[in-house]
Amino acid sequence: MSLATRVLRRLALYSLIALVPHVAAEPAQRLPGHDGIAAGIVEGMPPPVIDGLLDDSAWASAAAVSRFYQYQPEDGLLAPDGYRTQVRVFMDRQALVFAIRAWHPPGETPLGTLARRDKVARDQDYVGIWIDPTGHGRSAQFVRVNVAGVQGDGIYRADEDEEDLGPDFPVESAVRRLDDGYSIELRWPLSSLRFPHGAAKPWRLMVERSVPGAGGMLLLSSPLDKNALSFIAEMDEINNLDGILPAVRDQGFWSFRPELTTRRSRGPEGKARDTNLGLDIVARPRADWVFNATLNPDFSQVEIDEPTSAGTTDIALSLPEKRAFFLESSDVLGMRLPAFYSRAIADPAWGARATFRGAASDATALTAGDDPGGVVLRGSPYATDEYVNTARSTVALLRGRLHGDSTVTGAFLAARDYGDGGRDTVAGVDGQWRGEAGSGGTVQVAWSLMGSQNTARFADSGVPSRGAGEQGAHAWAKADWLTRDWANALQLEAITANFVNDNGFVPQRGLVKGELQVNRRLGPRSFGAIDTYETELHLGIHEQRTLHGPWGGAGEVVQRWIRPGFWLYGPRQTRLWADLGIDHQRAGPGGRLHRTPVVYIGVESSPFPWLVKLAGELTVGRQLDVDADAVGRGGTLEAQASLRLPLPGGWSLESDHRWNRSWVRHRSRQDYRDYGWRWVGTLHATARDSLRAIVQNTSSSRLAGDLPGAESGNWPWFAGLEPGQERQRHRSLLYRHIPRHGRSLSVGATSDANGALPGNSRVVTVKLQWES
């Protein structure tokens, strides 16, 4: 019997046990039915002025929607009368416009201060607009506006149930605080919505409202419940668009955004100055086609809250994507990181892409020239080799999908050409099916299969060289099953030793993985003085085994764990969880499979309006010291605190703190330790002007391998270890002025120090973007 067959049989047995409910599920109580939302259509009269007053005559043509449903902390309930919400929608040939009136009970004040874009969270009172213009229910564009007028936006992918905050849409909004709540007007240009050209499914819409002062309440215009596979499973249709959509489908839109970035640096290697002129172009000749081009997009991304230094394109893999060119078709790609990861294109000199969205299909094609400096990964079951590529390369990607009512199937072809240094080509197919299960539950099955042909070889120098062709394969499948009482998932993955995808993210190769997650939902519970809204018991089973490769034969266990635990959700958005880890780990091929039992404990809460997040996570027990191939007492500790402080004159301060520490003790001493601390503070003078500071210190150290008895053989694994210590320090200051969407001025200064090198590296950056 093969290794893959043994793993599959073991996990299948566990999954069959998990899918048999021990308590009969009660039928879910359905809320009253909900109709679509009718948009007001006005021809020949002025559109509403976006001032938050809701007094424009155009609103008289739009019907009011006042029925909202509670989703959190408890679903299955109508919204309380004290938190009434009313929505009107208006559409003309240029935009969708929304009017939202939100009421609060007497004496309550909506919560929210000035913050950075995309930092609109559940600790603030806000309204969110979710639109699915394709009607497929697999993705949605969303915008949130808090009571201080701060916007957060992005794209939501239903298959992964995750929000991508990278895209920024040119949405105009205005908020008015009132004695009994607040009102919002929002204008969403049709130029930033992506929808089919001909006959297609109706547009879908959902409005959300966050009320943190009411126990973290989240209200929705659609009756969504907890066993839904995604957040957009129950959106309303937008009615009354048949008369105007044919007129707007053929409208063309163009956008040009030049950007100028200049840097001056000084460090141990001397002084340098660099000026870069870039350009992003977006053309939408009609609704279903979008063309993008980019020239010299800036890597620095000074708006990201991660320390970055000049020339450090090798850290691109770890940063969130904010480059507009790579965000255009993220909903169409719908691919996991092993298939395509835009951050693998670290420093593009140019790029071009075309994207099509039809009623039953969509597709995208991309090509780009990537300059030297990016990281190339070559993984194994136990480690990941990283090479800094010194050659230019050309990237190409073709992707297409077909949509059915309950299925989606796709295929793609990707390549990276290093010229004389070889070529990597990957082809793949994938799919997804979702349907209903018993007891009102839902099921989703997703899968992908890829094959690679690679001739590019890398050495420590980072220079690619052409070698003999090697073929590899990657297979993945996942099944999710949700009901009111259960939330279970089974996932399988196999990666052969020679699989390579330099346009994806593949840190490991040559192994097969299996994981089963069983979650028993117990609903609200009372534990003495603690009352919970949600309570779950869970069991996780995970195993990784090697496949045949240069490291040895197949079947060696790399990692195995069984983790029973619980998860609670209570007032003030408090989450508490704990797991008992019955873990086993191996440090390298042929090594010992160590027992590493640990306890995992975590807590997260929003205790006060000014302390919006307080979180901590502790892992303690037996820790594997990989370098020593030995187990010692140790753990990891992470803590986070986020403060939001209103200041006089309408100013506000965001103050985010993060600490982390890890350690391993052998016998009576601490042989390895790692420490990090970061503070990000942002002072907001207006919604357009901010000053941000980042302070970060990190250090790690290892003592010499001189334990008593090490040389004599009692502790032989320590004898060859060298002592070491690393310290790094980062300081940065950034001023940003954003007069409107697509236009910004950023002035930043950074200072970095590495304890292993003399002196500091200092960089001053000025970046100007001007979209027209």
C-alpha positions in Angstrom: 0.0 0.0 0.0 1.4 3.4 -1.0 2.1 6.2 1.5 -0.5 8.5 -0.1 -3.1 5.7 0.2 -2.3 5.1 3.9 -2.6 8.8 4.7 -5.8 9.1 2.7 -7.4 6.1 4.4 -6.5 7.3 7.9 -7.9 10.8 7.3 -11.0 9.4 5.6 -11.7 7.3 8.6 -11.4 10.3 10.9 -13.6 12.3 8.7 -16.4 9.7 8.6 -16.4 9.7 12.4 -16.5 13.5 12.5 -19.4 13.7 10.1 -21.7 11.6 12.3 -23.4 14.1 14.7 -23.6 12.9 18.3 -26.6 15.2 19.0 -29.5 15.5 16.6 -29.5 18.9 14.9 -32.6 21.1 15.3 -33.9 22.7 12.2 -32.8 26.3 11.8 -35.5 28.9 12.4 -35.8 30.9 9.2 -36.3 34.7 9.3 -39.0 36.4 7.3 -38.3 36.4 3.6 -36.5 39.4 2.1 -37.1 41.0 -1.3 -34.6 42.7 -3.5 -33.5 46.3 -3.2 -35.0 48.6 -5.8 -32.7 51.3 -7.2 -34.1 54.7 -8.0 -33.4 55.7 -11.6 -33.4 59.4 -12.4 -32.8 60.8 -15.9 -32.4 64.5 -16.6 -32.1 65.7 -13.0 -29.1 66.6 -10.9 -27.6 63.7 -8.9 -27.5 63.9 -5.1 -24.8 66.1 -3.7 -22.5 64.0 -1.5 -22.7 66.0 1.8 -24.4 63.5 4.1 -27.6 65.5 4.5 -29.9 63.2 2.6 -32.1 66.2 1.5 -31.7 65.9 -2.3 -34.8 65.5 -4.4 -33.3 62.5 -6.2 -33.9 60.4 -3.1 -37.6 60.7 -3.5 -37.4 58.2 -6.4 -35.6 55.5 -4.4 -37.6 53.2 -2.1 -36.3 52.9 1.5 -35.1 49.5 2.8 -35.5 49.3 6.6 -35.4 45.6 7.4 -32.1 44.6 8.9 -31.0 41.3 10.5 -28.6 40.6 13.3 -25.5 38.5 12.4 -23.3 39.0 15.4 -23.1 38.4 18.2 -26.1 36.1 17.6 -27.7 35.4 14.2 -31.3 34.5 13.5 -32.8 37.8 15.0 -34.2 40.9 13.6 -32.3 44.1 14.3 -33.3 45.8 17.6 -35.7 48.8 17.1 -33.3 51.1 18.8 -30.7 50.5 16.0 -32.9 51.1 13.0 -31.1 51.4 9.7 -32.6 52.8 6.4 -31.0 52.5 3.0 -31.8 54.1 -0.4 -30.1 53.4 -3.7 -30.0 55.7 -6.7 -28.3 55.0 -10.1 -27.5 57.2 -13.0 -25.2 56.8 -16.0 -22.1 57.5 -13.9 -22.5 56.0 -10.5 -24.4 54.1 -7.8 -25.3 56.4 -5.0 -26.3 55.3 -1.5 -28.1 57.1 1.3 -27.9 55.5 4.8 -29.6 56.7 7.9 -28.5 54.9 11.1 -30.3 55.5 14.4 -28.9 55.1 17.9 -30.9 54.9 21.2 -31.0 58.1 23.3 -27.8 58.8 25.2 -25.6 56.6 23.0 -22.8 58.1 20.9 -21.4 56.3 17.8 -17.7 55.3 18.2 -15.0 56.1 15.7 -12.0 58.4 15.1 -9.8 59.4 12.2 -7.7 56.4 11.1 -5.6 55.2 8.2 -7.4 54.0 5.1 -8.4 50.3 5.4 -8.3 50.5 9.2 -12.1 50.6 9.5 -12.8 47.7 11.9 -15.4 46.3 14.2 -14.4 48.5 17.1 -15.9 51.5 15.2 -19.4 52.4 14.1 -19.5 52.1 10.3 -21.6 51.2 7.3 -20.4 48.9 4.6 -21.6 48.5 1.0 -21.0 45.1 -0.7 -21.7 44.8 -4.4 -21.5 41.7 -6.6 -22.0 43.1 -10.2 -21.5 39.7 -11.8 -24.2 37.9 -9.7 -22.1 34.8 -9.3 -21.8 35.0 -5.6 -18.1 34.2 -5.7 -16.6 37.6 -5.1 -17.8 41.1 -4.1 -16.3 44.6 -4.0 -16.9 46.4 -0.7 -16.5 49.8 0.9 -16.8 50.7 4.6 -17.2 54.2 6.0 -16.9 54.9 9.7 -18.5 57.8 11.5 -15.4 59.9 11.2 -15.5 59.6 7.4 -12.6 57.1 7.1 -12.9 54.6 4.2 -11.8 51.0 4.0 -12.3 49.0 0.8 -11.3 45.9 -1.1 -12.4 42.6 -2.7 -13.9 39.6 -0.9 -13.4 36.1 -2.2 -16.0 33.7 -1.2 -14.0 30.5 -1.8 -11.4 31.4 0.8 -13.8 33.5 2.9 -11.2 36.3 3.1 -11.0 40.1 2.4 -8.3 41.6 0.3 -7.8 45.2 1.4 -5.3 45.9 -1.4 -7.7 47.5 -4.0 -8.7 51.2 -3.5 -11.8 52.4 -5.2 -12.6 56.0 -6.1 -15.6 56.2 -3.8 -16.8 59.6 -2.5 -18.5 59.7 0.8 -19.7 62.1 3.5 -20.9 61.6 7.1 -23.1 63.7 9.3 -23.3 63.0 13.0 -26.8 63.6 14.4 -28.3 63.7 17.9 -29.9 60.2 17.4 -27.2 58.6 15.2 -25.6 59.5 11.9 -26.2 59.6 8.1 -24.0 58.7 5.2 -24.1 59.5 1.5 -21.8 57.5 -0.8 -21.1 57.7 -4.5 -19.6 54.6 -6.2 -18.5 55.3 -9.8 -19.5 52.7 -12.3 -16.0 52.9 -13.8 -14.6 51.0 -10.8 -17.3 48.2 -10.9 -16.6 45.2 -13.0 -19.6 43.5 -14.7 -20.5 41.5 -17.9 -21.6 43.3 -21.0 -24.6 41.4 -22.2 -27.4 39.5 -20.5 -26.2 38.3 -17.1 -27.4 37.6 -13.6 -28.8 40.4 -11.5 -26.5 42.6 -9.5 -26.4 41.7 -5.8 -26.1 44.0 -2.9 -25.7 43.8 0.9 -25.4 46.6 3.5 -23.7 46.0 6.8 -23.7 48.1 9.9 -21.3 47.8 12.9 -22.5 48.8 16.3 -19.6 48.1 18.8 -21.3 49.8 21.7 -24.1 47.2 21.6 -22.0 44.2 22.4 -20.1 44.1 19.1 -23.4 43.9 17.1 -23.2 43.5 13.3 -26.4 44.1 11.3 -26.9 43.0 7.7 -29.6 43.8 5.1 -29.7 40.1 4.3 -30.5 37.2 6.7 -27.1 35.5 6.9 -26.6 32.7 9.4 -23.4 31.1 10.8 -23.6 27.9 8.7 -23.2 29.9 5.4 -20.0 29.1 3.5 -19.2 32.8 2.9 -20.2 36.3 4.1 -21.9 37.0 0.7 -24.0 33.9 0.5 -27.4 35.8 1.1 -27.1 39.1 -0.8 -30.1 40.9 -2.2 -30.7 41.5 -5.9 -30.7 45.1 -7.1 -34.0 45.6 -8.9 -35.0 48.2 -11.5 -31.7 48.3 -13.4 -32.9 46.9 -16.7 -33.7 50.3 -18.1 -30.3 51.9 -17.5 -27.7 49.0 -17.6 -27.8 48.8 -21.5 -26.9 52.5 -21.6 -23.9 52.2 -19.3 -22.4 49.0 -20.5 -20.7 50.6 -23.5 -19.3 53.6 -21.6 -15.6 53.8 -21.8 -13.3 55.0 -18.9 -9.6 55.8 -18.9 -7.3 56.5 -16.0 -3.7 57.7 -16.0 -1.6 57.8 -12.8 2.0 58.9 -13.1 4.2 58.7 -10.0 7.5 60.2 -9.2 9.8 58.7 -6.5 13.1 60.1 -5.5 15.4 58.7 -2.8 18.6 59.8 -1.2 20.5 57.2 0.9 23.6 57.2 3.1 25.2 54.2 4.7 28.4 52.2 5.3 28.8 51.7 1.6 28.5 55.4 0.8 25.9 57.8 -0.6 23.4 57.2 -3.4 20.6 59.1 -5.1 17.8 57.5 -7.2 14.9 59.0 -9.1 12.2 56.8 -10.6 9.3 57.9 -12.9 6.4 55.4 -13.2 3.0 55.3 -14.8 -0.1 53.2 -14.4 -2.8 53.2 -17.1 -6.3 51.6 -16.8 -8.5 51.5 -19.9 -12.1 50.1 -19.8 -13.5 50.4 -23.3 -16.7 48.7 -22.2 -18.0 47.0 -19.0 -16.6 43.5 -19.5 -13.1 44.4 -20.7 -10.3 46.1 -18.7 -6.7 46.7 -19.9 -3.9 47.7 -17.6 -0.3 48.8 -18.2 2.4 49.7 -15.8 5.9 51.2 -16.2 8.4 51.2 -13.3 5.9 50.8 -10.5 7.6 51.9 -7.2 8.5 49.1 -4.8 9.0 51.2 -1.7 5.3 51.2 -0.8 5.8 53.8 1.9 2.1 53.4 2.9 2.6 49.9 4.3 3.1 49.5 8.1 6.1 47.3 7.7 9.7 48.4 8.0 11.3 48.5 4.5 14.7 49.8 3.4 16.0 51.0 0.1 16.9 48.1 -2.2 15.3 45.4 -0.1 13.3 43.8 -2.8 14.3 40.5 -1.4 11.6 41.0 1.3 8.8 41.5 -1.2 7.4 38.0 -0.6 6.4 39.0 3.0 4.6 42.2 2.1 0.9 42.7 1.3 0.1 43.6 -2.3 -0.7 47.3 -2.9 0.5 47.7 -6.5 -2.6 48.7 -8.5 -1.5 46.7 -11.6 -1.5 43.4 -9.7 -4.9 44.0 -8.0 -7.1 44.5 -11.1 -8.1 40.9 -11.6 -7.6 39.3 -8.2 -11.3 38.2 -8.3 -10.8 36.5 -11.7 -7.6 34.8 -10.8 -9.0 33.1 -7.7 -5.8 31.0 -7.3 -4.1 29.8 -4.2 -0.5 30.9 -3.4 1.2 27.8 -4.8 -0.3 28.6 -8.2 0.2 32.4 -8.4 1.5 35.0 -6.0 1.9 38.5 -7.4 4.6 39.3 -4.8 6.9 36.8 -6.6 7.2 39.5 -9.3 9.3 41.7 -7.0 10.5 44.6 -9.1 8.7 44.8 -12.5 10.1 47.2 -15.0 7.0 47.0 -17.1 3.7 45.1 -17.3 0.6 44.7 -19.4 -2.6 42.7 -18.8 -6.1 42.2 -20.2 -9.1 41.0 -18.2 -12.5 39.8 -19.4 -15.6 39.3 -17.3 -18.6 37.6 -19.0 -21.9 36.2 -17.7 -20.7 32.6 -17.6 -16.9 33.0 -18.0 -14.0 35.2 -17.2 -10.3 35.4 -18.1 -7.1 37.4 -17.7 -3.7 37.5 -19.4 -0.6 39.1 -17.9 3.0 39.7 -19.0 5.7 41.6 -17.1 9.4 42.1 -17.1 11.0 41.5 -13.7 14.3 43.2 -12.8 16.9 41.4 -10.7 16.7 41.3 -6.9 13.7 39.1 -6.2 13.8 36.0 -4.1 13.6 32.5 -5.7 12.5 29.6 -3.5 13.7 26.0 -3.7 12.1 24.0 -0.9 12.5 20.6 0.7 10.4 18.9 3.4 12.6 20.4 6.2 14.0 23.7 4.9 13.6 26.4 2.2 16.6 27.6 0.2 16.4 31.2 -0.9 18.4 32.7 -3.8 18.5 36.4 -4.7 18.0 36.3 -8.4 20.6 38.4 -10.3 19.0 38.1 -13.8 16.2 39.8 -15.6 13.2 37.6 -16.3 9.9 37.7 -18.2 6.7 36.5 -16.7 3.6 35.4 -18.5 0.2 34.2 -17.2 -3.0 33.0 -18.9 -6.1 32.2 -16.8 -9.7 31.3 -17.7 -12.8 30.1 -15.8 -16.3 28.8 -16.5 -19.1 29.5 -14.1 -22.1 27.3 -13.4 -24.8 27.7 -10.8 -23.0 25.6 -8.2 -19.6 25.0 -9.9 -16.6 26.8 -11.3 -13.8 25.2 -13.3 -10.6 26.9 -14.5 -7.3 26.4 -16.2 -4.1 28.4 -16.3 -0.7 28.5 -17.9 2.2 30.4 -16.3 5.9 30.8 -17.2 9.0 32.6 -16.1 11.8 32.9 -18.7 15.4 33.7 -17.4 16.8 33.8 -21.0 20.0 31.8 -21.0 19.4 30.9 -17.4 16.5 28.5 -18.2 12.7 28.6 -18.0 10.0 27.5 -15.6 6.6 26.6 -17.0 3.5 25.5 -15.0 0.1 24.4 -16.2 -2.9 23.6 -14.1 -6.6 23.0 -13.7 -8.8 23.7 -10.7 -12.5 23.7 -9.7 -15.0 24.2 -7.0 -18.5 22.8 -6.2 -20.8 23.9 -3.4 -24.2 22.6 -2.4 -26.6 21.9 0.4 -26.2 19.2 3.1 -28.6 17.8 5.6 -30.0 19.7 8.5 -29.8 23.0 6.6 -26.0 22.7 6.1 -23.8 23.6 3.3 -20.9 21.7 1.6 -18.0 23.1 -0.5 -15.3 21.0 -2.3 -12.3 22.7 -4.0 -9.4 21.1 -5.8 -6.4 21.9 -8.0 -3.8 20.0 -10.0 -0.6 21.5 -11.5 2.4 20.2 -13.4 5.7 22.0 -13.9 8.6 21.8 -16.4 11.8 23.6 -15.1 15.3 24.1 -16.5 16.4 27.0 -14.3 19.0 26.1 -11.7 20.3 28.5 -9.0 23.5 28.6 -7.0 24.4 30.7 -4.0 25.5 33.5 -6.4 22.0 33.9 -7.5 22.9 33.5 -11.2 20.5 31.2 -13.0 21.9 28.5 -15.3 20.1 26.2 -17.8 20.0 22.6 -16.8 18.2 19.4 -17.8 14.4 19.6 -17.7 12.7 18.3 -14.6 9.0 17.6 -14.2 7.0 17.9 -11.0 3.4 17.9 -9.9 1.2 19.5 -7.2 -2.2 18.3 -6.1 -4.6 19.8 -3.5 -8.2 19.2 -2.4 -10.3 20.6 0.4 -13.8 19.8 1.6 -15.8 22.0 4.0 -19.1 21.0 5.7 -21.0 23.4 7.9 -24.3 23.1 9.8 -25.7 24.8 12.9 -24.0 22.2 15.0 -20.8 21.3 13.1 -18.0 23.0 11.1 -15.6 20.5 9.7 -12.9 20.6 7.1 -10.7 18.0 5.4 -7.6 19.0 3.4 -5.1 17.0 1.4 -2.0 18.2 -0.5 0.9 16.4 -2.3 4.0 18.2 -3.8 6.6 16.1 -5.6 10.3 16.8 -5.2 10.8 18.5 -8.5 7.8 20.8 -8.6 8.8 24.4 -9.2 6.7 27.5 -9.7 8.7 30.7 -9.7 5.4 32.7 -10.1 3.9 31.2 -7.0 4.8 30.6 -3.4 6.0 27.1 -2.7 8.3 27.0 0.4 8.2 23.1 0.7 8.5 20.3 -1.8 8.6 16.5 -1.7 5.9 15.8 0.9 2.3 14.9 1.3 0.1 16.6 3.9 -3.2 15.8 5.4 -5.3 17.8 7.9 -8.7 17.3 9.5 -10.5 19.9 11.5 -13.7 18.9 13.5 -15.6 21.7 15.3 -18.7 21.0 17.4 -20.8 24.2 17.8 -22.5 24.4 21.1 -24.0 27.8 20.8 -24.4 30.2 23.7 -23.3 28.9 27.1 -23.0 30.1 30.6 -19.8 29.4 32.6 -20.5 30.9 36.0 -19.8 34.6 35.6 -19.0 34.2 31.9 -21.7 34.1 29.3 -20.7 33.3 25.7 -22.4 34.0 22.4 -20.6 31.1 20.7 -18.9 28.0 22.1 -17.0 25.4 20.1 -15.1 22.2 20.9 -12.6 21.2 18.3 -10.2 18.6 17.3 -7.4 19.0 14.8 -5.3 16.2 13.2 -2.4 17.0 11.0 0.4 14.9 9.4 3.2 15.5 6.9 5.3 12.8 5.3 8.1 12.9 2.8 8.0 11.7 -0.7 11.0 10.3 -2.5 13.7 13.0 -3.2 17.4 14.0 -2.8 16.9 13.9 1.0 16.0 10.2 1.1 13.1 7.9 0.7 9.4 8.3 1.2 7.3 7.8 4.3 9.3 9.7 6.9 7.1 11.7 9.2 8.1 15.4 9.2 5.4 16.6 11.5 2.4 15.1 13.3 0.0 16.6 15.7 -3.4 16.0 17.4 -4.9 19.0 19.1 -8.1 19.0 21.1 -9.3 22.3 22.4 -12.1 24.9 22.7 -13.0 28.4 21.4 -15.3 30.9 23.0 -16.8 34.2 21.8 -18.3 36.6 24.3 -19.1 40.2 25.1 -16.8 43.1 24.0 -15.8 41.0 21.0 -13.8 38.7 23.3 -12.4 35.5 21.9 -10.7 32.9 24.1 -9.1 29.7 22.9 -6.9 26.9 24.1 -5.4 23.7 22.6 -3.5 20.8 23.9 -0.8 19.9 21.4 0.1 16.2 21.2 2.8 17.1 18.7 5.8 15.3 17.1 8.4 17.0 14.9 11.6 16.0 13.1 14.4 18.5 12.5 15.9 16.9 9.4 16.1 13.8 7.2 17.1 10.7 9.1 16.8 12.5 12.4 14.8 11.5 15.4 11.0 12.1 15.6 10.8 14.2 18.8 7.8 14.4 21.1 7.0 18.1 21.5 3.9 18.4 23.6 2.7 21.9 24.1 -0.2 24.0 25.3 -1.6 26.8 23.2 -3.6 29.6 24.9 -4.9 32.8 23.2 -7.2 35.7 24.0 -8.4 38.7 22.1 -10.8 41.5 23.2 -11.9 45.1 22.6 -12.3 46.1 26.2 -12.7 49.9 25.9 -13.5 52.5 23.1 -9.9 53.8 23.5 -8.3 50.3 23.8 -9.8 48.7 20.7 -7.7 45.6 20.7 -5.9 43.7 23.5 -4.6 40.3 22.4 -2.1 37.7 23.6 -1.0 34.2 22.6 1.2 31.8 24.6 2.7 28.5 23.5 4.6 26.7 26.2 5.9 23.2 26.5 8.6 21.1 24.8 10.2 23.0 21.9 12.3 21.6 19.1 15.7 23.4 18.7 16.1 22.6 15.0 19.8 23.7 14.8 20.7 21.4 17.8 18.2 18.6 16.8 17.2 18.5 20.5 14.1 19.3 22.5 14.1 21.7 25.5 11.7 23.6 27.6 10.5 26.7 25.9 7.7 28.6 24.2 6.6 31.7 22.4 4.7 34.7 23.7 3.0 37.3 21.5 1.1 40.4 22.7 -0.7 43.2 20.9 -2.4 46.4 22.1 -4.1 48.9 19.8 -5.2 52.3 21.1 -7.4 54.9 19.4 -7.2 58.3 21.2 -9.4 61.3 20.2 -7.5 64.6 20.5 -8.6 68.2 20.7 -9.5 70.0 17.5 -10.7 66.8 15.8 -7.3 65.2 15.7 -6.7 61.6 16.7 -3.9 59.2 17.4 -3.5 55.6 16.5 -1.0 53.7 18.7 -0.3 50.1 17.9 2.1 48.0 20.0 3.3 44.5 19.3 5.7 42.3 21.4 7.0 38.8 20.7 9.5 36.5 22.4 10.5 32.9 21.9 13.0 30.8 23.9 14.4 27.3 24.3 16.1 26.0 27.5 18.3 22.9 27.7 19.0 21.7 31.2 19.4 24.8 33.4 20.1 27.5 30.8 18.4 29.4 28.0 20.3 28.4 24.9 18.2 30.2 22.3 16.0 33.3 22.5 14.4 35.7 20.1 12.8 39.0 20.9 10.9 41.7 18.9 9.0 44.9 19.6 7.3 47.2 17.3 5.3 50.4 17.7 3.4 52.1 14.9 1.9 55.5 15.8 -0.1 57.6 13.4 -1.2 61.2 14.2 -4.2 62.4 12.1 -4.8 66.1 11.7 -7.5 65.7 9.1 -8.9 62.8 7.0 -6.3 63.8 4.4 -3.2 64.5 6.5 -1.3 62.1 8.7 2.1 61.6 10.3 3.2 58.1 11.0 6.2 56.8 13.0 7.5 53.2 13.2 10.0 52.0 15.9 11.1 48.4 15.8 13.8 46.5 17.6 14.6 42.8 17.1 17.3 40.6 18.5 18.2 36.9 18.7 21.0 35.0 20.4 22.4 31.5 20.9 24.9 30.5 23.5 27.9 28.4 22.7 27.7 24.6 22.6 29.6 24.2 25.9 27.1 22.3 28.1 28.8 20.0 30.6 29.3 16.7 28.9 28.9 18.0 25.4 32.4 17.0 24.2 32.2 13.7 26.1 29.1 12.6 24.3 26.3 13.3 26.8 25.1 16.3 24.7 26.8 15.7 21.4 24.3 17.7 19.4 25.5 21.0 21.0 29.2 20.5 20.4 29.3 22.0 16.9 27.0 25.0 17.5 28.6 28.4 17.3 27.5 31.2 19.6 25.9 34.1 17.9 23.9 37.3 18.4 21.9 39.5 16.0 20.4 42.9 16.6 18.4 45.1 14.2 16.8 48.4 14.7 14.4 50.4 12.5 13.1 53.9 12.8 10.9 55.7 10.3 8.8 58.8 9.9 6.3 59.4 7.1 4.0 62.3 6.3 1.1 61.7 3.8 -1.2 64.2 2.2 -4.1 62.7 0.2 -6.3 65.4 -1.4 -8.4 62.8 -3.3 -8.4 59.2 -4.5 -5.3 58.5 -6.6 -3.5 61.6 -5.7 -1.0 61.7 -2.8 2.3 63.2 -1.5 4.5 61.1 0.8 7.6 62.3 2.4 9.5 59.7 4.5 12.8 59.1 6.4 14.1 55.8 7.6 17.1 54.7 9.7 18.2 51.1 9.9 21.0 49.6 12.0 22.3 46.0 11.9 24.4 45.0 14.9 26.7 42.9 12.6 27.6 45.9 10.4 29.1 49.3 11.4 27.0 52.5 11.2 23.4 53.1 10.2 21.7 53.2 6.8 19.5 56.3 6.3 17.1 56.9 3.5 14.9 59.9 2.6 12.1 59.2 0.1 9.6 61.6 -1.6 6.8 60.1 -3.6 4.1 61.9 -5.7 1.1 60.2 -7.3 -1.3 62.1 -9.5 -4.2 60.2 -11.1 -6.3 61.8 -13.8 
